[in-house]
């Protein structure tokens, strides 16, 4: 065998070994992003089942007698009426059996019947959730635009007058109690100055727009009812701004810290040394790296806005989830309370899932965790 024949055999075998080793990498399964998303979705499903269990247990641990709260003292003295009421609402069965029936109903889209409105809880929530979603969604949009912009300005003008002013204003926004701000705003701008509209979602005497999404601003625009749209925007502006003030202050301070931390990294200094324009450095390097912690805070803030609007909704007579939850809790309406708990838990699950997906899109390193 000649010396040149040995390399030729090795050169023929090498591509085979390379192709055999490369094939599993090309067709070895889904991409890291897909695997990341599948893991997050499966985790969310398991957490959803856990939410049903926790909601059911905590609701049944609430002190008080739902029978007395719903029947009254006269009917409570009749054992036959009490037994019939318990049988109608499934309270005569053991707790494990009650939970299984509750879980079966949730999987079938049945959250039970409200003991106060005598309507399906799902129908009540279908009216309350869009109202809160419209209010909280508007507040978080205002917060994101204003908070991130103020935080970036404060970071870029560090230790200057504008930075100190924005930091003081953000501290005020975080410190002022939301309920006090809502009361003060309502009293001054509506009662005294009569600048802003009153309570509710639209002016008295106006009919609600045709139901499509449940959001009055969207539905009125789709129907071409611009007078209703203007009224809905006017009624929405004040409570949304009140809710957004705290989140604006939070995002301003957090964005400032995140941007300053990224601006001190070596790759940002290298980009400046290369002579890249400041706008390119800001949007391509600084903001993209700072977005991950900002998205985390924004997601938690949005969940808090959706679940914590009770006092603001009460002051502005906004018929949302907060009002519904308060009335259900004060009357021990257990199906309604559990329905509200499931909705709030589902909101946090969806928000966390969206935040996780954005993590994977923005930072590829997260997909491998």
C-alpha positions as CSV (number, residue, x, y, z in Angstrom):
1,X,0.0,0.0,0.0
2,X,1.4,3.4,-1.0
3,X,1.8,6.1,1.6
4,X,-0.7,8.2,-0.2
5,X,-3.4,5.6,0.1
6,X,-3.7,5.8,3.8
7,X,-4.7,9.4,4.0
8,X,-7.2,8.9,1.3
9,X,-9.0,6.2,3.3
10,X,-8.9,8.4,6.4
11,X,-10.2,11.3,4.4
12,X,-13.1,9.2,3.2
13,X,-13.9,8.0,6.7
14,X,-13.6,11.4,8.3
15,X,-16.6,13.0,6.5
16,X,-18.7,9.9,7.4
17,X,-17.8,10.3,11.1
18,X,-18.5,14.0,10.9
19,X,-21.8,13.6,9.1
20,X,-22.8,10.8,11.6
21,X,-22.0,13.1,14.5
22,X,-23.6,16.1,13.0
23,X,-26.9,14.5,12.1
24,X,-28.2,14.3,15.7
25,X,-27.5,18.0,16.2
26,X,-29.5,18.9,13.1
27,X,-32.4,16.6,13.7
28,X,-32.0,15.8,17.4
29,X,-35.2,17.5,18.6
30,X,-36.8,20.9,19.0
31,X,-34.8,24.1,19.4
32,X,-33.9,25.3,22.9
33,X,-36.6,28.0,22.7
34,X,-39.3,25.4,22.0
35,X,-38.1,23.2,24.8
36,X,-38.0,26.2,27.1
37,X,-41.6,27.2,26.2
38,X,-42.9,23.6,26.6
39,X,-41.4,23.4,30.1
40,X,-42.9,26.7,31.1
41,X,-46.4,25.7,29.8
42,X,-46.3,22.3,31.6
43,X,-45.2,24.1,34.8
44,X,-48.1,26.6,34.4
45,X,-50.6,23.7,34.0
46,X,-49.4,22.1,37.2
47,X,-49.6,25.4,39.1
48,X,-53.1,25.9,37.8
49,X,-54.2,22.7,39.5
50,X,-52.4,23.8,42.6
51,X,-54.3,27.1,42.5
52,X,-57.6,25.3,42.5
53,X,-56.6,23.4,45.6
54,X,-55.2,26.3,47.5
55,X,-58.2,28.5,46.6
56,X,-60.7,25.8,47.8
57,X,-58.8,25.1,51.0
58,X,-58.4,28.8,52.0
59,X,-62.0,29.7,51.1
60,X,-63.3,26.9,53.4
61,X,-61.0,28.0,56.2
62,X,-62.5,31.5,56.2
63,X,-64.3,32.0,59.6
64,X,-68.0,32.4,59.4
65,X,-71.1,30.4,58.5
66,X,-72.2,30.7,54.8
67,X,-75.5,29.2,55.8
68,X,-76.3,32.0,58.3
69,X,-74.9,34.6,55.9
70,X,-77.3,33.6,53.1
71,X,-80.4,32.3,54.8
72,X,-80.9,34.7,57.8
73,X,-81.8,33.9,61.3
74,X,-85.4,32.9,60.7
75,X,-84.6,30.3,58.1
76,X,-81.6,29.2,60.0
77,X,-83.9,27.9,62.8
78,X,-85.5,25.4,60.5
79,X,-83.3,22.3,60.1
80,X,-85.2,21.2,56.9
81,X,-84.4,24.5,55.1
82,X,-80.8,24.4,56.3
83,X,-80.4,20.8,55.1
84,X,-82.0,21.6,51.7
85,X,-79.8,24.6,51.2
86,X,-76.6,22.6,52.0
87,X,-77.7,19.9,49.6
88,X,-78.3,22.4,46.8
89,X,-74.9,23.9,47.2
90,X,-73.0,20.6,47.9
91,X,-72.1,21.6,51.5
92,X,-73.4,18.3,52.9
93,X,-70.6,16.3,51.4
94,X,-67.1,15.8,52.8
95,X,-64.5,18.4,51.8
96,X,-62.4,16.1,49.6
97,X,-65.6,15.2,47.6
98,X,-66.5,18.9,47.5
99,X,-63.1,19.7,46.0
100,X,-63.3,17.0,43.4
101,X,-66.7,18.3,42.3
102,X,-65.3,21.8,42.3
103,X,-62.3,20.7,40.1
104,X,-64.6,18.8,37.8
105,X,-66.7,21.9,37.4
106,X,-63.7,24.1,36.7
107,X,-62.5,21.8,34.0
108,X,-65.9,21.9,32.4
109,X,-66.0,25.7,32.6
110,X,-68.5,25.7,35.5
111,X,-67.5,27.8,38.5
112,X,-70.8,27.3,40.3
113,X,-73.7,29.7,41.0
114,X,-73.4,32.8,43.0
115,X,-75.4,32.6,46.2
116,X,-76.1,36.4,46.0
117,X,-76.8,37.1,42.4
118,X,-78.2,33.6,41.7
119,X,-76.3,33.7,38.4
120,X,-73.4,31.6,37.2
121,X,-70.2,32.9,38.6
122,X,-68.6,32.7,35.2
123,X,-71.3,35.1,33.8
124,X,-70.6,37.6,36.7
125,X,-66.9,37.4,36.1
126,X,-67.4,37.8,32.4
127,X,-68.8,41.3,33.2
128,X,-66.4,42.2,35.9
129,X,-63.1,41.0,34.4
130,X,-63.2,43.2,31.3
131,X,-63.8,46.3,33.4
132,X,-60.8,45.6,35.6
133,X,-58.7,44.6,32.6
134,X,-59.5,47.9,30.8
135,X,-58.6,49.9,33.9
136,X,-55.4,47.9,34.8
137,X,-54.3,47.6,31.2
138,X,-54.5,51.4,30.7
139,X,-52.7,52.0,34.0
140,X,-49.8,49.6,33.1
141,X,-49.4,51.1,29.6
142,X,-49.1,54.6,31.1
143,X,-46.7,53.3,33.7
144,X,-44.5,51.5,31.1
145,X,-44.2,54.5,28.8
146,X,-43.7,57.1,31.6
147,X,-41.7,54.9,34.0
148,X,-39.2,53.6,31.5
149,X,-38.8,57.0,29.9
150,X,-38.2,58.8,33.2
151,X,-35.8,56.1,34.4
152,X,-33.7,56.3,31.2
153,X,-33.6,60.1,31.4
154,X,-32.6,60.0,35.1
155,X,-29.9,57.5,34.3
156,X,-28.5,59.4,31.3
157,X,-28.5,62.7,33.4
158,X,-27.2,61.2,36.6
159,X,-26.7,63.6,39.5
160,X,-28.1,66.5,37.5
161,X,-31.1,68.6,38.4
162,X,-33.5,66.5,36.2
163,X,-32.3,63.3,37.9
164,X,-32.9,64.6,41.3
165,X,-36.4,65.9,40.4
166,X,-37.4,62.6,38.9
167,X,-36.1,60.7,41.8
168,X,-38.1,62.8,44.3
169,X,-41.2,62.5,42.2
170,X,-40.8,58.7,41.9
171,X,-40.4,58.6,45.7
172,X,-43.6,60.6,46.1
173,X,-45.4,58.2,43.8
174,X,-44.3,55.2,45.7
175,X,-45.1,56.8,49.1
176,X,-48.5,58.2,48.6
177,X,-51.3,55.7,49.5
178,X,-53.4,54.9,46.5
179,X,-56.7,55.0,48.3
180,X,-55.9,58.5,49.7
181,X,-54.9,59.7,46.2
182,X,-58.1,58.3,44.7
183,X,-60.2,60.1,47.3
184,X,-58.4,63.4,47.0
185,X,-58.5,63.3,43.2
186,X,-62.2,62.5,43.1
187,X,-63.0,65.2,45.6
188,X,-60.9,68.0,44.0
189,X,-61.3,67.3,40.3
190,X,-64.9,66.1,40.2
191,X,-66.7,67.4,43.3
192,X,-65.0,70.8,43.6
193,X,-63.7,71.8,40.2
194,X,-66.0,69.5,38.1
195,X,-63.2,69.0,35.6
196,X,-63.3,65.2,35.4
197,X,-66.4,62.9,34.9
198,X,-68.0,61.2,37.8
199,X,-68.1,57.6,38.8
200,X,-68.9,54.6,36.6
201,X,-67.6,53.7,33.2
202,X,-69.7,56.0,31.1
203,X,-72.0,59.0,31.6
204,X,-75.4,58.4,33.2
205,X,-78.1,58.0,30.5
206,X,-75.7,56.5,28.0
207,X,-76.1,52.9,26.9
208,X,-73.2,50.5,26.9
209,X,-71.8,49.8,23.4
210,X,-72.5,46.4,21.8
211,X,-70.6,43.7,23.6
212,X,-67.6,42.4,21.7
213,X,-64.6,42.5,24.1
214,X,-66.3,44.0,27.2
215,X,-63.9,46.9,27.0
216,X,-66.0,50.0,26.5
217,X,-63.3,52.0,24.8
218,X,-62.7,49.2,22.2
219,X,-66.3,48.2,21.7
220,X,-67.5,51.8,21.3
221,X,-64.7,52.4,18.7
222,X,-65.6,49.3,16.8
223,X,-69.3,50.3,16.8
224,X,-68.5,53.8,15.7
225,X,-70.1,55.3,18.8
226,X,-67.6,58.1,19.3
227,X,-69.7,59.9,21.9
228,X,-69.6,56.8,24.0
229,X,-65.9,56.4,23.3
230,X,-65.2,59.9,24.5
231,X,-67.2,59.3,27.6
232,X,-65.5,56.0,28.3
233,X,-62.0,57.5,27.9
234,X,-62.9,60.4,30.2
235,X,-64.2,58.1,32.9
236,X,-61.2,55.8,32.5
237,X,-58.5,58.5,32.6
238,X,-58.6,59.5,36.3
239,X,-58.7,56.1,38.0
240,X,-56.1,54.8,35.5
241,X,-53.7,57.7,36.3
242,X,-54.3,57.2,40.1
243,X,-53.4,53.5,39.8
244,X,-50.4,54.3,37.5
245,X,-48.8,56.7,39.8
246,X,-47.3,54.1,42.2
247,X,-46.1,51.9,39.3
248,X,-44.6,54.9,37.5
249,X,-42.5,55.7,40.6
250,X,-41.5,52.0,40.9
251,X,-40.5,51.6,37.3
252,X,-38.7,54.9,37.2
253,X,-36.4,54.0,40.1
254,X,-35.9,50.4,38.9
255,X,-35.2,51.4,35.3
256,X,-32.7,54.0,36.5
257,X,-30.8,51.4,38.5
258,X,-30.9,48.8,35.8
259,X,-29.7,51.2,33.1
260,X,-26.9,52.6,35.3
261,X,-25.7,49.0,36.0
262,X,-25.6,48.1,32.3
263,X,-23.9,51.4,31.3
264,X,-21.0,50.4,33.5
265,X,-20.3,47.1,31.7
266,X,-17.2,46.6,29.6
267,X,-19.1,46.0,26.3
268,X,-20.8,49.4,26.6
269,X,-17.5,51.1,27.1
270,X,-16.1,49.2,24.1
271,X,-19.1,50.3,22.0
272,X,-18.4,53.9,23.0
273,X,-14.7,53.5,22.2
274,X,-15.6,52.3,18.7
275,X,-17.4,55.5,18.1
276,X,-20.9,54.1,17.9
277,X,-23.7,56.7,18.1
278,X,-25.3,57.2,21.5
279,X,-28.7,56.2,20.2
280,X,-27.4,52.9,18.9
281,X,-25.6,52.2,22.2
282,X,-28.7,53.0,24.2
283,X,-31.3,51.0,22.2
284,X,-29.1,48.1,21.0
285,X,-26.9,47.5,24.0
286,X,-28.2,49.2,27.2
287,X,-31.9,48.9,27.0
288,X,-31.9,45.3,25.7
289,X,-29.8,44.2,28.6
290,X,-31.8,46.2,31.1
291,X,-35.2,44.9,29.8
292,X,-35.1,41.6,31.6
293,X,-35.3,43.0,35.2
294,X,-37.7,45.8,34.0
295,X,-40.0,43.2,32.4
296,X,-40.0,41.3,35.8
297,X,-41.1,44.3,37.7
298,X,-43.7,45.3,35.1
299,X,-45.2,41.8,35.1
300,X,-45.6,41.8,38.9
301,X,-47.0,45.3,38.8
302,X,-49.6,44.4,36.3
303,X,-50.7,41.4,38.3
304,X,-50.9,43.6,41.4
305,X,-53.0,46.2,39.5
306,X,-55.4,43.5,38.3
307,X,-55.9,42.0,41.8
308,X,-55.5,45.1,43.9
309,X,-57.9,47.6,42.5
310,X,-60.6,47.1,45.2
311,X,-60.4,50.6,46.9
312,X,-60.0,52.5,43.6
313,X,-62.9,50.7,42.1
314,X,-65.0,51.3,45.2
315,X,-64.2,55.1,45.1
316,X,-64.9,55.5,41.4
317,X,-67.8,53.0,41.4
318,X,-66.0,50.9,38.8
319,X,-67.8,47.6,38.4
320,X,-64.7,45.4,38.3
321,X,-63.3,42.3,39.9
322,X,-62.4,44.3,43.1
323,X,-66.0,45.3,43.7
324,X,-67.2,41.8,43.0
325,X,-64.7,40.2,45.3
326,X,-65.5,42.6,48.1
327,X,-69.2,42.0,47.9
328,X,-68.7,38.2,47.7
329,X,-66.4,38.2,50.7
330,X,-68.7,40.2,52.9
331,X,-71.6,37.9,52.2
332,X,-69.6,34.7,52.3
333,X,-70.5,33.8,48.8
334,X,-68.1,30.9,48.6
335,X,-68.5,30.0,44.9
336,X,-68.0,33.6,43.9
337,X,-64.9,33.9,46.2
338,X,-63.4,30.8,44.7
339,X,-64.1,32.1,41.3
340,X,-62.3,35.4,42.0
341,X,-59.4,33.5,43.5
342,X,-59.1,31.3,40.4
343,X,-59.2,34.4,38.1
344,X,-56.5,36.2,40.0
345,X,-54.4,33.1,40.1
346,X,-54.8,32.5,36.4
347,X,-53.9,36.2,35.8
348,X,-50.6,35.7,37.6
349,X,-49.9,32.4,35.8
350,X,-50.5,34.0,32.4
351,X,-48.4,37.1,33.2
352,X,-45.5,34.9,34.5
353,X,-45.7,32.8,31.4
354,X,-45.6,35.9,29.1
355,X,-42.6,37.2,31.1
356,X,-40.8,33.9,30.8
357,X,-41.4,33.9,27.0
358,X,-40.0,37.4,26.8
359,X,-37.0,36.3,28.8
360,X,-36.3,33.6,26.3
361,X,-36.7,35.9,23.3
362,X,-34.6,38.8,24.7
363,X,-31.8,36.7,26.4
364,X,-30.9,33.4,24.7
365,X,-29.0,32.3,27.8
366,X,-32.3,31.9,29.6
367,X,-33.5,29.2,27.2
368,X,-30.8,26.8,28.4
369,X,-32.0,27.0,32.1
